Amino acid sequence: MKKKKNKVKEYLPLYLMMLPGLLYLLINNYLPMTGIILAFKKLNFSKGILASPWAGLKNFKFLFASRDAWVITRNTLLYNVAFILVNMVVGIAIAILITEVRNTKLKKIYQSAILLPFLMSMVILSYIVYALLSAENGLVNNSILPLFHIDPIQWYQKPKYWPAVLIIANCWKGVGYGCLIYIASLIGIDPSFYEAARLDGASKWQEITKITLPSLVPTIITLLLLSIGRIFYSDFGLFYQVPRDSGLLYSATNVIDTYVYRGLMKSGNVGMSAAAGFYQSIIGFIIVLTANGIVRKVSKENAMF
């Protein structure tokens, strides 16, 4: 008992330092989980959450019984897969480019270029996309397409263009975060590896493929697993604000989050919204466990747990 008390006293300052973070985690992440009960309730505001009648699985029928269920599930999954792959490839490429640049002035330019999309808000991005694609005043219709003798395109009425638009917009907005992490990993690579490779006559491409990319594998796997955990979630601003909620684009821009939001605004069904969030969390949890299990079999040291 004395040893335990001594240990508590010894580590008390560390426990006190941990306390604010633990309280934040409890209040922000764990207490809200009690709201899961709403997914199985027919909420009556006058009675409150606990006294409201149980609804069983009726709230989940909103997602699965609708004719749009397949479309929103397909869009959510395929867009997130595309976002993960594109952002990973572009982030790694830019990180390698920045670390390989020897000229200080060029290096600052590249660093500024990658930090810009990282700092941009979705609201600004939606205006930039509109400034480019507006049918009347957009840069693409008024300046770029005439150079190739192409007629103006009604971008906000043509769903076929929007998968590419959304992938590019998401890359512009989010690639900076991953790129900064890749740069931090690249800086940690022992320079002696490259020096030995040059002495052996390795080309720059061989240095990248044989030293740089293998050294990034743990970072790539970690970011990949974190991204997979939210593969059933969507960036609401990207899919709602950037297409300007155009009904003609729903086949290409409608995802689970926007579909639930529109349903909630029309019907005010809080239970349905909670059911969708619960469904997304469970599927994401299962996918993370599956992906981590695969990584453990292939390379145990790179698994998260």
Disulfide bonds with the S-S distance in Angstrom:
none
